[in-house]
Amino acid sequence: MERNVGGFDRTARLVAGPLLAILGVAALLGTIPGGTTVGAVLLVVGAVLLGTGLTQRCLIHRVFGFDTFSRQ
C-alpha cells in the first residue's frame, strides 16, 4: 500500500492520536468521567490515528481516493 497521508493531515493525526489515547486511558482508569465504553473508543481511535500518522498509510483514504502525501 502506498503512502497517502502527509502534510497537515499527518501532523493532525500525530497530535490528536496521542491526546485521544491519553483521554481514553484516563476514562478507563476513572480519572475523568466517561466510563469504559467511551474510554475504550477514545483509546482505539487515538491508536489508529497515531498509527496512520506514523506509517503515512490510511485504508479509509485509499478506499475514497484521498491522497494528502506529496510526492516531489
C-alpha positions as CSV (number, residue, x, y, z in Angstrom):
1,M,0.0,0.0,0.0
2,E,1.4,3.4,-1.0
3,R,1.7,6.3,1.4
4,N,-1.3,8.6,1.2
5,V,-1.1,10.6,4.5
6,G,1.1,13.7,4.6
7,G,1.2,17.4,5.3
8,F,-1.3,18.9,7.7
9,D,-3.2,15.6,7.8
10,R,-0.3,13.7,9.2
11,T,0.5,16.4,11.7
12,A,-3.1,16.5,12.9
13,R,-3.0,12.7,13.4
14,L,0.3,12.7,15.2
15,V,-1.1,15.4,17.6
16,A,-4.7,14.2,18.1
17,G,-3.9,10.5,18.2
18,P,-1.9,10.5,21.4
19,L,-4.2,13.1,23.0
20,L,-7.3,10.9,22.4
21,A,-5.4,7.8,23.6
22,I,-4.4,9.6,26.8
23,L,-8.0,10.7,27.4
24,G,-9.2,7.1,26.7
25,V,-6.8,5.7,29.3
26,A,-7.9,8.4,31.8
27,A,-11.5,7.5,31.2
28,L,-10.8,3.8,31.6
29,L,-9.0,4.5,34.9
30,G,-11.9,6.6,36.2
31,T,-9.7,9.8,36.4
32,I,-12.2,11.6,34.1
33,P,-15.9,10.8,33.6
34,G,-17.0,8.9,30.6
35,G,-17.0,5.2,31.5
36,T,-15.3,2.2,30.0
37,T,-17.1,2.4,26.6
38,V,-16.1,6.0,25.9
39,G,-12.6,5.3,27.2
40,A,-12.2,2.2,25.0
41,V,-13.4,4.1,21.9
42,L,-11.1,7.0,22.6
43,L,-8.2,4.7,23.1
44,V,-8.8,2.8,19.9
45,V,-9.4,5.9,17.8
46,G,-6.3,7.5,19.2
47,A,-4.2,4.5,18.5
48,V,-5.5,4.2,14.9
49,L,-4.8,7.9,14.3
50,L,-1.3,7.6,15.7
51,G,-0.6,4.5,13.7
52,T,-1.8,6.0,10.4
53,G,0.2,9.2,11.1
54,L,3.4,7.2,11.8
55,T,3.1,4.9,8.8
56,Q,1.6,7.5,6.5
57,R,-0.9,4.9,5.2
58,C,-4.7,5.1,5.7
59,L,-7.1,2.5,4.4
60,I,-10.1,5.0,4.5
61,H,-8.1,7.4,2.4
62,R,-7.3,4.6,-0.1
63,V,-11.0,3.5,-0.3
64,F,-12.2,7.0,-1.0
65,G,-9.3,8.0,-3.2
66,F,-7.8,10.7,-0.9
67,D,-4.1,11.4,-1.1
68,T,-2.5,14.1,1.0
69,F,1.0,12.8,0.6
70,S,3.3,15.0,-1.5
71,R,5.4,13.1,-4.0
72,Q,8.1,15.5,-5.1
